[in-house]
Structure formats: C-alpha cells, structure tokens
Amino acid sequence: MPRQRKRQRRGATGFVIAAVVVLGVPLLGWAGVNALTGGDSGDDSTAGDSTSRADAADETSRGAETPGSFEIAQAARDAISACAGRLAAGDAYVESAGVGIGHWGEHVQARTDLLNGAVGQEEMRAIWKRTRLSGPDDVAQATAALDAYDALPGCADLASVEGTPANVAEQAAACLERETAMTTAVAASTAGLQDWANHLNAMASHADGEMTAAAAQDLWVASWEAAPVNIAAYDDARALLVAAPACE
C-alpha cells in the first residue's frame, strides 16, 4: 500500500416379515395355530406401531443432521451480508484513491500543457503547488480506507453455499460478479496512488537535500512519462466497477 516517507438415507426401516411354517397340524383351528406361533390378533397392530415409531425416530435423527432449506438460505444471506460490507469498504477505498490519483493526473497534465503551450510557467507551478500540498492527505486517507477494506472477510463463502432459493442465489451471483470487478479496481487504485506517493516522496527528498536537482528532474520526467498508464487503468477499472451489479 502506498505510504509516505514520514511516517476468509433415508433409512429404510426395513420391514421384517417373520414367516412361520406350521407343519403337521392340518386339523388345528385358528386358536391352535395361534397357540403354536405364540401370536394373537393384536400382534400385527403392535408390530405396526413399533415400526412406525422407529420410522419417526429415524426421520427426526436425519432432520437433526441435515440442515433444512431455511438454515441453508440463512447461511447464504449471512454470507451475502458479509460480502456486501467488504465491497462497500472497497467502494470507499476506490473513491478515496481516486482523489489522490486525480491530483496526480493534474500534476502530470500541467507539465504536458506547458510543453504544448497551453499554460505558462506560473500557472503550471500553481497547479503543482496546490496538488503537492494535497498529496500527504490524499495518501493518508486512502491508506486508512484500504486498511478498513483489508480488515473485512472476503466473499469466498458465497461460492460454497448450495441449494438456496432462486432469489438468494441471484443475490450471491451478483455479489461474486461485483467482487471480481472490485478486485481489479482495488489493484488499479493502489498502483495509481503508489505513483503519486512515490513522486511526493521524491519531492520531499529533493527538498531535504537528499537528492540533487538533476537526479530529481530525471526521476520526475520518467514518472511523468509512465504516469498515464496507471491513471488510465484506474479510470477503466472504476468504470467497470460502476457498471457491475450491486451486492445488497
């Protein structure tokens, strides 16, 4: 991060059918058969009740082990909420970095305009002074915003939540899409702001006598030539972020 010099079975209860084969009792009636098998007319009812109770207990046990649709949806909503918080912090950082990158762009453009004859020395130096004096606050505020963004968990939990209702799944997909755009925007913001911080440090070093005027001029010209690449990358990434779906 730019800093200045100062400083995530259904169990089938199988039904057991007991087969009792009665041999050698052709003349016995129902009472005799019941006496031999130890059964009576109430046994089937008792067995059915017992099996039903076992089924019910099995269903209850499975329900305790497997999250229901409400729990799955709630977990997804919690993950969306956490992701939305991080992305909001990312928005704040990108906007804060944009202030500093804007001042850096003015600083660079002032020399370009001078060379093109669009401004004079006095106007260029006034722009340089104004932007230079704003620089330390630009970097400090953006650094604090980046720290706040980095301190929050990411959106990785959204990718592992399955079986959610359609509307929740759509929210999760939108958040993941915005996170991709945010990652690009944060990287571009950091690169552009780092260029500004580096130039501020170089100017401070020159002012403190730690760098000769010739060395400072060479470094400044090199920075001026390279600056448009990262400034343009920031502008493009921010535009993509603005176009990305909201995470809410």
VENMOCOR-V233908 format. One record per backbone hydrogen bond with DSSP energy under -1.0 kcal/mol. NH is the residue of the N-H (numbers start at 0). CO is the residue of the C=O. If there is no record, write none. Layout:
BEGIN
nh-><NH:NH>
co-><CO:CO>
END
This chain:
BEGIN
nh-><12:13:27:32:33:34:35:36:37:42:45:46:47:48:49:50:51:52:53:54:55:56:57:58:59:60:61:62:63:64:65:71:72:73:74:75:76:77:78:79:80:81:82:83:84:85:86:87:88:89:90:91:92:93:94:95:96:97:99:100:101:102:103:104:105:106:107:108:109:111:112:113:114:115:116:117:123:124:125:126:127:128:129:130:131:132:133:134:137:138:139:140:141:142:143:144:145:146:147:148:149:150:151:157:158:168:169:170:171:172:173:174:175:176:177:178:179:180:181:182:183:184:185:186:187:188:189:190:191:192:193:194:195:196:197:198:199:200:201:202:203:204:205:206:207:208:209:215:216:217:218:219:220:221:222:223:224:225:226:228:230:231:232:233:234:235:236:237:238:239:240:241:242>
co-><10:11:24:28:29:30:31:32:33:39:41:42:43:44:45:46:47:48:49:50:51:52:53:54:55:56:57:58:59:60:61:67:68:69:70:71:72:73:74:75:76:77:78:79:80:81:82:83:84:85:86:87:88:89:90:91:92:93:95:96:97:98:99:100:101:102:103:104:105:107:108:109:110:111:113:112:119:120:121:122:123:124:125:126:127:128:129:130:133:134:135:136:137:138:139:140:141:142:143:144:145:146:148:154:155:164:165:166:167:168:169:170:171:172:173:174:175:176:177:178:179:180:181:182:183:184:185:186:187:188:189:190:191:192:193:194:195:196:197:198:199:200:201:202:203:205:204:211:212:213:214:215:216:217:218:219:220:221:222:225:226:227:228:229:230:231:232:233:234:235:236:237:238>
END
